[in-house]
Amino acid sequence: MRLPGDCCATMPDVKRKAPSIAAEMLPACDIQILRELARRVAELAARDIEQEKRELWYAHNALQNVRPLIFCDPENGWHEIIRREDFQCQSSLGRHWEWWLRRDIVWGELIRDDRVITGVFEVGYVATETGWGVEERRIGGEDGGAYTWDPPIKNLSDLSGLHYPEVTVDLPATERLLDCAREVFSDILPVRLHHYWVWSVGLTQTLVKLRGLEQMMVDMIEDPEGLHRLMAFLRDGTLSRLEYLEREGLLCLNNGGEYVGSGGFGWTRELPQPDFAGKVRLKDLWGMAESQETVCVSPAMFEEFVFPYQLPLLERFGLTCYGCCEPVHSRWHIIRRIPNLRRVSVSPWCDAGAMAEYLQDRYIFSLKPNPAYLGSRVFEEDAARNELREKLSRARGCRVEIIMKDCHTIGGDPQRVRRWVEIAREESERVLA
């Protein structure tokens, strides 16, 4: 994805301003590169197909009967598509923005799934967070490899080192960054302030970092009261952070092209709420929870130690998603109590037939095929096709989306992601035929 011409070529199309924040923050050659990439994104966003995909997502999230929607995120495989040597910007900010623009181009030109190229350039808040007061010490994990950790909480009777997370936003720095983006892009792409503050309110990822995975399960037997105290602290600290973001007007709507849950996008006309007056509240948003770390825990223990702490958080959102990689079929009788639940993850380890029976046309069946097919030495197209065919046949009558994610590699072959999308489309059409 090289651009023609010299990196530091002149910029006849860049409006000269005095003073220029962009010129202070970015080298001239970076600005030229970013503008060229932005033009390509704008061209993709202007295609009729983008509006067609947008309307399909609106209908899908409203539980209307449309074809299965397909989204493929290479995740860690992105570095095999947009390689280090492909970057042309010199500055760290320029390379960061270049990364986001190039990904949109790859989605629109190579992957060609149902992700909408919105043509909006987003800038987040410049912010810091304190965390919970103590942190785990990681052991290993170099170059993205496996690691273990030394959890900081050694005794549940002593939680004195913990405190609620605190967010600090640098508004002047944020405005400066936003002004820089506007100078660079605003005559090509709309620029907006948009921040993703929360992915999941599942709590258990934080729990196992603080206490340890094996110890968490031991605690359920040996010190249930202590574990309940810690879970209550995590619930209350998470709620305190969410309420602060709401109170300070820092939340941003996620009812458009934002990734919500562990798959799918937020396009919906049900949010924000009818009484929305401009300031975003939790009830105007999609929320999400999962508990992948408790996959070896019985449904009864999940119901006792996890779900009661997730539910008060999920109830604050307008619509919610549940689940990620964990198989949720054995917990469905618990999870279904979430009053605003709309999207449910059906992971590769889930009983797809049982979930189809549970979800029917009342929830979104968020199907996650096995990512191992994309990462293997040889791309076994027939195996990938057969998995999709079998699971889609079980999900007839459901409101299905097909989400490829959790890829740690794509075998060094970017064409695999495009081919997988083609296979997913073919099998979707077969089921609907």
Order of alpha helices (4+ residues) and beta strands (2+ residues): alpha-alpha-alpha-beta-alpha-beta-beta-beta-beta-beta-alpha-beta-alpha-alpha-alpha-beta-alpha-alpha-beta-alpha-beta-alpha-beta-alpha-alpha-beta-alpha
